[in-house]
Amino acid sequence: MLSDDQYILNFRQQVGGNLRRLRRANGMSQSKLAERAGLNRSYLSMVENGRRNISLDNLVSLALALKVEPIELFSHVEATTKPVEAAKAAE
């Protein structure tokens, strides 16, 4: 069973991977995407690598800069049993 911290890190890494994939598919460097989204390039790098938490506002800014729907940043995020485990424990 995953700890809460492991679950959160796994989720952040998958979202960051989606962000990287979409950035590359658009032929953008981290610097260019960060500039378009009004963010710092080093912050973007840490988000892509799952080392930084990101706000919804920044996720939307990145999606707009990539010209994709924000939900695309969550596509293909692998579900785990963690939410189900929590729901069963609450019953």
N, C-alpha and C positions, 0 to 999 in steps of 0.2 A: 504494500500500500504506500502511495506517495505521501510525503509530509506536505503540509500546506505550502511551505517555502519551495519545495521541489515542484509542486504543481504550478505555482505562480511563475517560477523561473522557466519552466517548460513552455508555458503559454506565451510569455514574453519573447522567448527565443523563436517560437513559431511565427508570431506576428512580425517580429523583426526580419525573419527570413522572407516572409511575403513582401514586406516593404522593399527589401533588397532586390528580390525577383522582379517586382514591378518597376523599380527604378532602372534596373538594367534593361528590361524589355523596352523601356522608353528611351534608351540610349543616353541616360543621364549619369553624370558623376555625382558623388555625394555632395560636392561643393555646389554644383548647379541646383540640385534638388533643395538643399538647405537654403540657398539664396532665394529660390522661388517661394519656399514655404515660410521664409522669415525666421529661420532657425540657424543655430550654430552647427557647422559641419562636424565638429567632434561630438556634439550631442547626438546628431543623427547617426554617427558611427556606433555610438554606444547603444542606441535604440535598436539598430539593425543587428547588433550582436547580443541583444537580450540583457545587457548590463544596466540599462536605465529604464525606469518606468516612464510612461508617456501619458500625457493628459489627452482627453478626448478632443480638446481644442486643437492640440498639435497634430493628432491623427487626422482630423478633418482638414487642417491646413496642408498636410502632406498629400492627402487624397486629391485635394483640389489642384495642387501643383503637378500631380501625376495625371490629372484628368480622368480619375476613376472614382467610383462610388466608394465611400468609406468602408462599406461592408467587405469590399474586395481585400482589405488588409487582414480580414479575419477568415478568408476562404482557405480551405484545406487545413485549418487548424485541427489537429488530431484530438478528438475527444478522449478523455480518460474517464475512469469510473469515479473520480473524486466527487463531483457534484451528486452522483447517485448514492455514494457512500454516506454523504452528509444527510441526504434526504431520508435514507433508511434509518440512520441513527436517530433522527428527530421523531420518527414514528412511535 
